[in-house]
Amino acid sequence: MDYFEFDDARNIIQYLIDEGAAVLYGLDDQGEEIYTFDLDKVATLMPELHALMMEDIDQSLISLLERDLIEVEYDENLNASFKLSPLGEQAVRELGLDIPPSNEE
């Protein structure tokens, strides 16, 4: 399915929900819906949308890294994992958000 065959975002989301690639996660403070996505399924169903999503994620991660808000760690297979830096934790607390406890402790 081509991403550009849809006339609006609501139809795209509904298609992804119907195909098991998106799930409603909750609502933000303004009542807007928040979704989680199975990116592997999105890649299969709508490669162009997947590419746009990955580009956006990459840009966001780079921005957070450049601001020292997150840190990246690599395992023995060079798989990256990200966590809040001390500066990032401070920024999150200043926003009044809770930080879940780390599994490392």
C-alpha beads as a LAMMPS data file, in Angstrom:
LAMMPS data file: protein, C-alpha beads

105 atoms
104 bonds

1 atom types
1 bond types

-500.0 500.0 xlo xhi
-500.0 500.0 ylo yhi
-500.0 500.0 zlo zhi

Masses

1 110.0

Atoms # bond

1 1 1 0.000 0.000 0.000
2 1 1 1.410 3.374 -0.992
3 1 1 1.464 6.000 1.746
4 1 1 0.394 8.670 -0.702
5 1 1 -2.780 6.807 -1.708
6 1 1 -4.503 7.985 1.480
7 1 1 -6.326 11.304 1.618
8 1 1 -5.734 12.038 5.304
9 1 1 -3.877 10.932 8.402
10 1 1 -6.978 9.426 10.025
11 1 1 -7.350 6.940 7.153
12 1 1 -3.672 6.028 7.416
13 1 1 -3.942 5.425 11.159
14 1 1 -7.101 3.353 10.747
15 1 1 -5.425 1.242 8.062
16 1 1 -2.418 0.653 10.322
17 1 1 -4.700 -0.253 13.249
18 1 1 -6.660 -2.665 11.061
19 1 1 -3.400 -4.307 9.948
20 1 1 -2.003 -4.555 13.495
21 1 1 0.747 -1.999 12.912
22 1 1 -0.635 0.688 15.256
23 1 1 -2.293 0.673 18.677
24 1 1 -3.854 3.553 20.561
25 1 1 -1.542 4.244 23.514
26 1 1 -3.511 7.032 25.183
27 1 1 -4.231 10.736 25.054
28 1 1 -1.931 13.697 25.598
29 1 1 -2.782 16.715 27.781
30 1 1 -4.740 18.294 24.907
31 1 1 -6.770 15.158 24.271
32 1 1 -4.858 14.227 21.113
33 1 1 -4.487 10.516 20.474
34 1 1 -1.042 8.943 20.922
35 1 1 -0.239 5.713 19.085
36 1 1 2.471 3.097 19.297
37 1 1 3.672 1.549 16.060
38 1 1 5.160 -1.781 15.102
39 1 1 7.789 -0.306 12.792
40 1 1 8.557 -3.640 11.135
41 1 1 4.905 -3.960 10.104
42 1 1 4.792 -0.335 8.972
43 1 1 7.881 -0.992 6.832
44 1 1 6.129 -3.907 5.161
45 1 1 2.751 -2.200 4.713
46 1 1 3.838 1.343 3.867
47 1 1 7.578 1.634 3.089
48 1 1 7.380 5.351 2.245
49 1 1 5.691 6.172 5.552
50 1 1 8.230 4.012 7.385
51 1 1 11.087 5.931 5.746
52 1 1 9.529 9.239 6.845
53 1 1 9.022 7.951 10.391
54 1 1 12.609 6.711 10.627
55 1 1 13.955 10.003 9.296
56 1 1 11.961 11.864 11.943
57 1 1 13.170 9.528 14.703
58 1 1 16.781 9.907 13.549
59 1 1 16.510 13.714 13.468
60 1 1 14.970 13.757 16.942
61 1 1 17.663 11.504 18.396
62 1 1 20.432 13.598 16.848
63 1 1 18.886 16.749 18.297
64 1 1 18.666 15.184 21.767
65 1 1 22.273 13.942 21.529
66 1 1 23.530 17.349 20.409
67 1 1 21.824 18.927 23.420
68 1 1 23.337 16.302 25.769
69 1 1 19.851 15.227 26.839
70 1 1 20.402 11.542 26.041
71 1 1 23.328 9.144 26.027
72 1 1 23.905 6.224 23.697
73 1 1 25.426 2.890 24.690
74 1 1 26.338 -0.017 22.438
75 1 1 26.278 -3.709 23.290
76 1 1 28.718 -6.334 22.017
77 1 1 26.720 -6.593 18.759
78 1 1 26.836 -2.803 18.299
79 1 1 23.115 -2.464 18.979
80 1 1 22.459 1.013 20.308
81 1 1 20.384 1.807 23.354
82 1 1 19.501 5.278 24.543
83 1 1 18.925 6.654 28.010
84 1 1 18.439 10.055 29.550
85 1 1 21.622 11.842 30.520
86 1 1 21.783 13.612 33.895
87 1 1 20.950 16.853 32.038
88 1 1 18.028 15.096 30.330
89 1 1 16.737 13.801 33.659
90 1 1 16.882 17.330 35.057
91 1 1 14.979 18.685 32.042
92 1 1 12.296 16.011 32.415
93 1 1 11.866 16.780 36.115
94 1 1 11.631 20.518 35.364
95 1 1 8.754 19.685 33.007
96 1 1 7.013 17.980 35.907
97 1 1 7.247 14.511 34.385
98 1 1 8.102 11.338 36.251
99 1 1 11.148 9.304 35.351
100 1 1 10.618 5.556 35.710
101 1 1 13.304 3.754 37.718
102 1 1 16.141 2.270 35.691
103 1 1 16.463 -1.510 35.379
104 1 1 20.239 -1.129 35.815
105 1 1 20.049 -0.219 39.492

Bonds

1 1 1 2
2 1 2 3
3 1 3 4
4 1 4 5
5 1 5 6
6 1 6 7
7 1 7 8
8 1 8 9
9 1 9 10
10 1 10 11
11 1 11 12
12 1 12 13
13 1 13 14
14 1 14 15
15 1 15 16
16 1 16 17
17 1 17 18
18 1 18 19
19 1 19 20
20 1 20 21
21 1 21 22
22 1 22 23
23 1 23 24
24 1 24 25
25 1 25 26
26 1 26 27
27 1 27 28
28 1 28 29
29 1 29 30
30 1 30 31
31 1 31 32
32 1 32 33
33 1 33 34
34 1 34 35
35 1 35 36
36 1 36 37
37 1 37 38
38 1 38 39
39 1 39 40
40 1 40 41
41 1 41 42
42 1 42 43
43 1 43 44
44 1 44 45
45 1 45 46
46 1 46 47
47 1 47 48
48 1 48 49
49 1 49 50
50 1 50 51
51 1 51 52
52 1 52 53
53 1 53 54
54 1 54 55
55 1 55 56
56 1 56 57
57 1 57 58
58 1 58 59
59 1 59 60
60 1 60 61
61 1 61 62
62 1 62 63
63 1 63 64
64 1 64 65
65 1 65 66
66 1 66 67
67 1 67 68
68 1 68 69
69 1 69 70
70 1 70 71
71 1 71 72
72 1 72 73
73 1 73 74
74 1 74 75
75 1 75 76
76 1 76 77
77 1 77 78
78 1 78 79
79 1 79 80
80 1 80 81
81 1 81 82
82 1 82 83
83 1 83 84
84 1 84 85
85 1 85 86
86 1 86 87
87 1 87 88
88 1 88 89
89 1 89 90
90 1 90 91
91 1 91 92
92 1 92 93
93 1 93 94
94 1 94 95
95 1 95 96
96 1 96 97
97 1 97 98
98 1 98 99
99 1 99 100
100 1 100 101
101 1 101 102
102 1 102 103
103 1 103 104
104 1 104 105
